[in-house]
Amino acid sequence: MVCRVSATLTTSASPSGASSRPPGTPAPRRRTRVLALPEARWALASTLAFLLALPLDLTGASAWLYGPLYAIAYAAGGWEPALEGLRALREKTLDVDLLMIVAALGAAAIGQVLDGALLIVIFATSGALEALATARTADSVRGLLDLAPATATRVSPKGDGTEETEETVPTDRLAVGDVLLIRPGERIGADGRVLDGESEADQATITGEPLPVPKAPGDEVFAGTLNGTGALRVRVERDPADSVIARIVTLVEEASQTKAPTQLFIEKIEQRYAVGVVAATLAVFAIPLAFGADLTSALLRAMTFMIVASPCAVVLATMPPLLSAIANAGRHGVLVKSAVAMERLGEIDTAALDKTGTLTEGTPEVTAVRPHPGSGLGEDALLALAAAAEHPSEHPLARAVVAAARARGLRIAPAEDFTARPGRGVSATVEGRVVTVGRAGEDGAGPDPTAAVRADEVPGTTVLVRVDGTPVGTLTLTDRLRPDAAPAVSALTAVTGTSPVLLTGDNRSAAAQVAADTGITDVRADLLPEDKVDAVRGLQGTGRKVLFAGDGVNDAPALASAHSGVAMGRAGSDLALETADAVVVRDELTAIPAVVRLSRAARRLVVQNLVIAGTCIAVLVVWDLVGHLPLPLGVAGHEGSTVLVGLNGLRLLRESAWRKASSPGSLPR
């Protein structure tokens, strides 16, 4: 039984009023503190009062010492759900929340004060955790909005058309057709198209591409992405409210407000259950009283019924297996955020995977060094020259070239007269020779000298090295595949019965190579965040329950829309980590199929426990109604069944449970 906290994610863009931040600077990140939530403060007060009262009660101290503490625990943890339950009664509905409070008070009325207080504490803590999860998700959505700058520099010609005027305006006041000046290092203020200038944009938050993308006149740019070393003039093509990043926020909010089928089923059942238990308790009390039973015996029978009909055993039938599975997965680097999330992981029958940062490590590496025939250079000499020219640069490709040279133990000569050309490459004087390193075919100087080798190269980024203007060789850089990517894909195929789907914002050739290396046959590339959501929803529209694994802000909508979302923890964005149902802390892909198998084992134990709990409750209820069930025996039977299902569920805490889950074929689908 779960305390449901009614909460709505609310976000707001940066105020359109005055801002002291320069154009392109995102707002500071805001994060809700735990004790800022009233639910958390009341749960803490209830728990502390209970912990103070418990040792006094168990050691036989005077009731005057621990009684007030129990009263505080009841009041602090139960007043809010009791108030909500009374409001629900006014709406002519009866939920299990109110029934829990009544059960706790009933237990206290017949002397089971400790049991009732523990019930209240668990109840309040559950509500606080749910409130915290909701608040942290809202924090992440606000953090995403903060990626978009609060202001932008708008330029417009003077009346005579000879000069331009610049003005800093709030981004929410921009209109389609406005022209923006984006200086080096600023965030782009709106979705648009480049009119003038050349640069590179880091748009990993939108498309998931691991490398900055060259931008030239005619290229599309996205709000919230980071401009590189060049200045751009951009014409706004979308209203700020319709930008890609704003649509990501909307998609996350919509998916976060969607209720899971299990939750809808529980909400439907709880009405009937609550009404039934209350009606039955009243009947057990009133009918014997009407036939002449004394008040005390009628009340005792009714309270005994309330205890044995209490759903505690049913609650524990579900939670210990799932919580044990969560704890075991956590020890092995997978953080599953809730019991509901753990249960849903076991239901999936299709996996969809992001590429960059999920199947790959998200960082480029040099995979091919090819000197041109007649250049007189070997691989090491070519790589050393390129590394010397790239050494002063902070570009990810430059860092990869330098790292490759160092890995081979090569000497990196000092460079002079270093210059960087946005979107084209770098140039420097190395030991008296002018060395340039740039993208193949970007110089516009006749035929591309790398064309002859491209057909058999691994898809990636090819850069051309020149010495004194003469092409001397090429370097190919690709995103490194995770070592366990192929085994993880194979294990997911085995556990779901279908091969995973690759969903990526990267180009088709790079996606095809990763798919070939991992055994994936269904590849969908060049996808924006909304396209990934459409792909996930399309799969789910055919009746599949989809697990989506990703790491970036651009993956958050798909993570939220999928039946289960799993985020990669080391490089994962805050929004992806908050939106996902589970986080793979150590970025071990093989942990994903393992946690799916562990979830399925937990679901089987849940079924076993429900049978045990249901049988015990039925026997005790019938005994109390048909015969005479002594109160101590009723409590013993109720608590005994609770302990039994609890211990059965704790079996998944054992190390052997994870070993079985990690072994393909050890647990049936």
N, C-alpha and C positions, 0 to 999 in steps of 0.2 A: 504494500500500500504506500502510495507516494503522496506527499503534500504538494499540491500543484500551486505554483506561484504565478499569478496572472501578471504578465509583463509584456511590454511591447518595445521592440528596439526603436529608439528614437535617435536620429542623427540630424545634425544641422551643419551646413557649410559655414565657413568663416564669415563673420559679420561683414556686411558690405560697407560698414562705416570706416572710420579712420583706422589705419594700421601702420605701426612703426616698422614693420618688416619690409625689407627691400623687395622689389619685384622678383618673383620666382622662388622666394624662400618659403618652405612649407611651415605651417603652424606647429607649435610644440605638441608632442604626443601627450594625451591625457589618459590616465588609467585609474579606474575606480579602486579605491582601497577597500579591503574586506570589511572593516568595521564601519565604513561609511554606509553600509547597507543596514537598515533597521532589522531585517530578518536575522542577519548575522549577530547583531548585538543582543537581541532577545534570546537567540539560541545559545550564545555564550553564557548569558546570565543563568539560563535554565540548567545548562550543563554544570557550571560551577556550583550552583546550589545543590544539585544532585550528588556531585562528587564529595561535597562536604558532609552531606547527610548520610551517605552510604556507610562509611566506617562507623559512625555513631550508632546507626541502626543495627549493624551486624555484630557490634560488640556489646549490645544490650544496654546502651546508655538510656537515659530517661527520654521519653517521647517528647517532653518539653524542650529538649535540645535539638532533636532532629526533625520534629514535626513542622516547625516554622520553615525550616530549610526546604522540606518537601513541598510545602505550600508555595514557596517562592518558585520552585522548579515548575510546579503545575501552572502557576499564574504567568510566569515569564514565557514559557514555551507554548502555552495553550490559549492565551487570550485572543490572539489574532485569528487562528483558524476557527475558534469558537465563534467569534464575531462574524467571520465570513460565512460560517455555517448557518448562523441565525439569519443573516441577510438572504442566504439561499432559501431558507424556509419561508421567508417573506415573499420570495418569488415562486413559492409552491414547488420547490425542489429539495431533495434531501441527498447530500453527498456523503461519501465515506469519511471525509475530513471531520464532520461533526460527529459521526458515529465513533471515530477514534477517541474524541474528547469524552463522549458519553461513556465509552468502555473504560477509559482511565478513571473517570469519576466513580463509575460503578465498582471498579476494583478497590478504590479507596474506601468506598462505603461499606464494603464487607471485610475491610482490614488488610487488603492487598495493596498497601500504599506504595511500596517499593516498585511493584510491577507496573502500576499506573504511572509512576514518575518516570521510569525507564522508557515506557511507551511515549510519553510526552517529549522526552529528550530526543529520542530517535526521530520523532515526528518533526520537531523544530529544526534539528540539524539538516534533515532532508530538504526542508523548505529553504534554509539559508544557502545550501549548496546550489540549488536550482536558481535562486536569485543571483548568486555570484556568477554562475555560468552565463546567465542572460546579460548581466551588466558587462562582463568581459567581452562578450560578442559585440555588444553595442560600442564598447571602447575601440574594438578593432575596426569596425565600420567607420567610426569617426576618424581613426588614424588613416584609413584609406582616403577619406575625403581630404585629409590634410596633405596628401601627396600633391593635390592640385594647388597651385599657388593662389594666394588671396588676391594678388594684384598682378597686372601685366602692363607693359609699356606699349601704348597705342600710338601709331604714327599716322599723320595725315598731312597732305601738301598744303602749302599756303595758297592764298588766292591767285598769285601769279604762277604757281606751279613750279617755282624754282627751288624752293626749300621745303623742308619738312618740319613739322612741330611734333614734339613728343609730350605725352601726358601719361601719368600713372593712374590707372583706373582699376576698380574692383573687377575681378574676372566675371562675376555674375552680372555685370552690366555690359559685357561684350555682346556684339550682335554679328550675325552672319555678314561677311563682307568687310569687317574691320581688318586692318593690317597691323600686325604686332611686330615689334623688334625684340628678338630673343638674343640676348648677349651670351657670350661663352659662360658655361657653368650655371645658367639659369634653368629653371623648370619651365616647360612650355605651358602657356596659360589656357590653351583651347585646342580642340581638334581642328586641323586645317591643312593647308597645302603650302609648300615652300614657293615663294615668289622669287627670292633672290638670296644668294649666299650659299656656301657649302660648309657642312659640318657633319658631325655624327651624333646620333641620339641613342642613349641607353634606354631602351623601351622594354626591358625584361619584365617590368611590372604589368605590361599590357599583353605582349605577345609571347613572353617566355624565351625569346631569343637570347642566347648566352653572351653574344658580342654586340657592341654598339653598331648601329646600322647607319651607313653613309646617307646623308641627306643632301639633295641638290634640288634646283628648281623643278617643280612638278611632283616631288615626292610628298607623301602624306605623313603628317606628324600627329601625335596624340597628346592630349592634356595630361600633365603630371609626369611626363617623361623628361629626362635630363639632357639638356643640350651639351655638346662637347666643346671643342676649342674654337669653333667658328661662329660668326654672327649670322643670324637668319632673319629674313622678313617672311612672315607667314600670314596668309589670308585665312581668316576664320571661316570654316565651312559648316560648323554645327553650333547650335545654341549650347551654352555651357551645361544646361540641364539635360542635354541629350548626348553629352560626350561619352566616350567609351568607359572612362573611369566612373562616371555617374551611373551608367547602366550596370556596372559591376556591383556597385553599392545596392542598387535596386534589386538585382537578382539575389544577392545574399540575404537581404531583408525578407524578400518573398519566401525564399526557401526556408529561412529560419523560423518563420511563422507557420509553416506547414506541419500539421500533426501526423505523427507516424500512425500506421494502421493499428499497431498494438495499443497505442495510447487511446485511440478512438474506441477500440473495443472495450478497454477497461472503463472508460467513461460511460459507455453504454450499459455495462454490466453493473457498475457500482450503484446506480440508482435503484435497481431492482434488489440488489443485495442489501443495501442500507435500509430500504423500506421494509424488506422481509425480516431482517434481524430485529429491527425496532418493533415491528408488529408482533413478531413471535415472542419477544421478551415481555411485552405488555400482556400478551395472551397468557403466557406462563404465569405471570403474576396475578392477573385478574380472574381467570377462570377458577383456579382453586379457591381463591378468596370468595368468589360468588357462591361456591358450594360448601362454605362453612369452614374453610381452612383458616388458621389464625394468621395474623398479619406477618409475624416473624417468619414462620415456615414458608409462606407464599413468597415473601421477599427473598429469603435464602435460596429457594428454588429458582427464582427469576435471575438472581445474581449469578448463581451457578451456571444457568443457561447462558447468560451473557459472557461468562468467562470461557466456557467450552465452545461456544459459537464464535468466539473472537477469532479474527483471521490471522493471528500472529503466526501460527504454524504455516498457513498458506503463504504469508509474506516471506518467511524464512525458507520456504520451499523454493522460492525463486531467487532470493538475493544471495545466499551463501555460495551456490555454484558460480553465479555470475561475478560476484565480488572476488571469489577465490581465483577465478580465471583472470580477472583484472590484475590482481596482485601478482600472480605468476607471470603474466605477460609483462608487467612493469619491471620485474626483476630481470627480464631478458630484453629490455630496451624498447618495449611497446607500451605507450601510455594510452589506455582506453578510457575515455572521459566519463562514462556512466555505464550502469548496468544495462540500460536500454540500448546503448551503442554496442555493447558486447553481444547482446542478444541478436541485434540486427546483422552483425558481422557474419553470424552463422547462417543467415538466410540467403546470402548472395549466391548467384549462379553465373555471373558474368563479371569480368574485371576489365576496367579501362584505365590506361596508364598514360601519364604525361611523359614527355621525353627528357627535356632539359632539366637537370637537377633531380630527376627521379630515376629513369633508366640510365642516364648519364650523370657525370659528376658536376656538370655545369661550368667547367673550366677548360679552355682550349689547351691542346698540346701539339707539338710538332710531330707529325706522323710520317712525313716523307721529306727528304732532302735530296734534290736532283740537280747536280751541276750540268750545265749545257756542254755538249761535246765541243771540244776546241777551246773551252774557257781556261783550261790549264789548272782548274781547281778540283780538289777532291771534296767529299761531303763535309769533312771537318773544317776545311778552309772556308768553304761557302758559308757554313753555319756560323763560324767565328766572325766573318765580315758582317753578316746580317746582325748578329748579336751586338757587335760594337756600335753599329749605326742605331740600333733600337734601344741601347742601354739607357739613354737619358729619358726615354718616353715612358709614360705611365699607362699607355694603352694595354688592354688585356692581351692582344696579340704580341705586343712587344715583350711583355713579361714572360709569355710562353716561349718566345724565341730565346731570350736570355737564359731562362731556366733550362732549356734543352742544351744550350752550349755548356752551361755549368755542369749539367749531368754527365756530359762527355769529358769533363775536365779540361775544356779548351780555354786558352788565354783570350780574354776580351780586351782588345786594345782601346785606349782612350779615344774619344771622338771629339772633333772640333766643328764649329760652325753648324751646330745641329739646328734643323728646322723641321717642323711638322706641318703637313698639309692635310687639313681636315678631309676625311673621306678618301684620301689618296695614298698617304704613307709618310715616310720620313726620309730626310737626306742629311748626311754628315760627312765630314772629311775624316778618313781613317788612314793614318800612316801615309798621308800625302795623296790619297786617292778619294774621289768623291763616290760614296756608296749610297745608293737609294734603295729603299725597300718599300714596295707598295702593292696594292691589289693588282692582280694580273688584268691587263687590258684597260686600265684606268688612265693611261697616259695619253691615249688618243694618237699615238705615233705609229700609225700603220698597223699591219696585222699583229694579232696577239701572238707573241713568241711562245706561249705556253699551250697553244691550241693542240699541238701534236701530242701532248702528254695528258690532256684532260680526260680523254675517253676512258683510260684505264686507271685513273686516280680514284682514291677514296673520296667520296663527297665531303666537302669541307671548304675552307677558305684557302685559296692559292695566292701566294704573294710572290712577286717577281723581284729578284735582286739584280741591280745594275752596278757596274764599276766604271766610272768615267763615261756614263751614258750607254755602255755596252751590256746587254743582257748576259748574265753569267750563270743563272740557275733559278730554280723555284723552290719554295718551301710550301708544304701543305699542312694546315692546322685543322684539327677536328676536335670535337668535344669527346672526352674520354668516356667510354662505356664503363659502367660499374662492373667489377669482377663477378658479382653474383646476379647480374641482370638476367642472363640466360637461364640459370637454375631456378630463379624466382618465377620467370615466365612459364617454365615447364611445370613447376609445382602448382602455380595458379591454374594452369590448364587441367592438371590432374584433379585438383580439388573442386573446380567448377564444372568440368566436363566440356568446356569450350575455351578456345584460344583467346587471350586478352586482345583488346582493341587499343591501338596506339593513337592518342589524340594529342597533337602538338601544334604550336604556332610557328614552328621552324619550317624551313623549306622542304619540298617533297623529296629531293635527293638525299638530304641528310636523314630525314625520317625513314626513307626506304632502306638506307644502310643499317641503321639501328634495328629496324624490323628484321632484316636478313640475319643480323648477328645474334638476335635473341629468339628467333623462331616465330615472330608475330606475322600473321598474314593479312590482317585487316588494318590498314594504315590510313589515317586521315590527317593531312598536313595543312599548313597555312591557315590555321584556325585562330580566330579572335576568341576572347572569353565567352561571348554569347554563342559562338559556334560550338564550343565544347559543351555548353549547357544543352544546346539543341541535340547534339549527338547523344549525350547521356539520356535526355528525355525520350529521344527516339528509340533507344534500346529498351528503356523502361516501358515505352508504349507498346512493345511487342510482348509484354508480360515478364520481362527479365527484371531481376533485382541486381542492380549494378553497384559494384565497388569501384570508386575512382580514387587513384593515388596521384598526388601532385605535390608541388612545393611552393609555387609562387602566388603573388596576389592575383595574377590572371587565372589561376586555378581555383580560387575561392568559390566562385559561383557554381562550378561543376562539383566541387567538394560538398557544397550545401545541397545541391539538387540530387545528388546520387543517393541511393538507398543507404550506403555507408561510404564515408570519406576518410581517407588515410593520408596524412601529410608527412613529408620527410622533415625530420626535426633539425638537422644541423644548419641547413641553408634555407629552411622554410621561412616564408614571410610571416609576420605576426598575424595577419588576417587568415592565412591558410591554416596556421596552427590553431587559431581560435575556432575556425569554422569546422575543421575536420572532427570526426568522431574519435579518431585515434591518431597518435603521433609516433612515428618510428624514430626514436631518439638517436639511435646510432646509425641511421641510414642503411640498415641491413634489409635489403629487399626480401630476402628469404623469410624474414620475420612476418611478412604479410600473410602468405599462405598458412604459416604456422598458427597465427592468431585466429585465422578463420577456422582451422581445425579445432583449436582449443574452444572457440565459441560453440561449435557444434557439439563438443563433448559436454559443455556446460548445459546446453539446451536439453540433452538427453537426461542429465541429472535433474534438471528442473521438472521434467515429466515424471521421473521416479518419485521425486519429493512431493509433487502434487497428489500423486496417488496415495502416498503414505499419509500426508496431512489430511486429505479429504476423507480417507477411511477412518482415521482416528476421530476427526470431528463428527463424522456421521454416527459412529458407535457411541461416543459420549453424549451427543445430543439425544439420540434415541433412548439411551439409558436414563438420562435425566427426565425425559418426557414420559416414558412408559413405566419406569421403576423409580427407585429412590437412589440417586447418585449422591453420596456424601461429598460435601464441599472439598475436603482435603483430597479425596480420590479424584474429583473432577479437576482440581488444580494440578495434581500429580500427572494425570493423564494428558492434560493440555500441555503442561510444561515438558513432559516426557516426549511427546510427539514433536514439540518445537526443538528440543535438543537433538532428537534423532535426525530430523531433516537437516538441521544445522551441521551436524557432524558429517552427514553424507555429502553435503555440499562442499565441505572443506577438503574433500579428497583431491580437488584440483589444485590445492596449494603445493602438492608434492612435486619435486623436481622431475619425477618420471612422467608427469602429465605433460610437461613441455617437451620432453624428449620424444614422447609419442607423437605429439602434434607436429614436431619438426621433421618427423620421418614420413616421407610420402607413402601413402597407402596404409599407414598404421591405424588411421581412424576412418571409418566409412563415411561416405558422403550422405 
